């Protein structure tokens, strides 16, 4: 199973910066409204980033936990 990836719907993000406050190693604000993040963080930044997803007041942060059980049939191993 691949590690989860962080996905931010930037059209929903309103710049409250709760994620950046809780996990500055995973999320940071660029200016007043632009969120910067790494969708595929290393292990040291992944856990704080995953915990910060729950703090988003507009739920704009999602965690993609795609693994072989959920992969499209053509991508599944034989």
N, C-alpha and C positions, 0 to 999 in steps of 0.2 A: 504494500500500500504506500502510495506517495504521501509525503507530509502535506497537511492542509495549506492552501494558499489563501491569502487575504485579498478580497475584492471590495473596492470602494466604489459605490455608485456616486460619482462626483456630481451628477445632476441633482441628487438628493441631499448631498452634504451641504449644511448651512454654516459651517465654520465655527461651531461651538467649541471646538478644540478639546473636548473631553478626552478623546483618544490620545492626543499629543501630551496632555497633562499626565495621563496614567502610564503611557508607554512612549516616552520621547525617543527611545532607541528604535522604535518601529514607525512612528508617525511624527510629522512636524508640519507646522504651518509655515507657508511661504507668503509673507505679507499678512493681510488681515483675513483673507477668505480662501486662499488656495492651499489645499491639503496635499502634502507630499508623503508618499509611502512606498515601501518595497513590497510588491505583490508576492515575492518568493523570498522571505527573509531567512537568514541562517538560524540555526537552532537557538542561539542566545537571544535573538530578538523575536522569535516566533511566539513563545509562551506569553510574554507581556503583551504582545500585539493581539493575541487571541483573547486575552482577558479584557482588553480595552474595547472589544467589539460590543460587549454588553452595555457599556457606558454611553454609547451613541444615542442621543435623544431622538433622532429621526430615523432610526435604524438604516443608515447608509452603508455600514460595514458588514460584509458577509464573509463567511468562511467556506471556501470550496473544499469539500472533503471527498472529491471524486476518487474512487479507487476501482479496482477491477470489477467489483460487484455492480457498480453503477455505470460502467463504461458502455458505450454503444456496442452492439453485437459484433460489428466488424472489427472492433479494437480488442475484444475479449480473446484470451488465449484459447487455442483449440482444445 
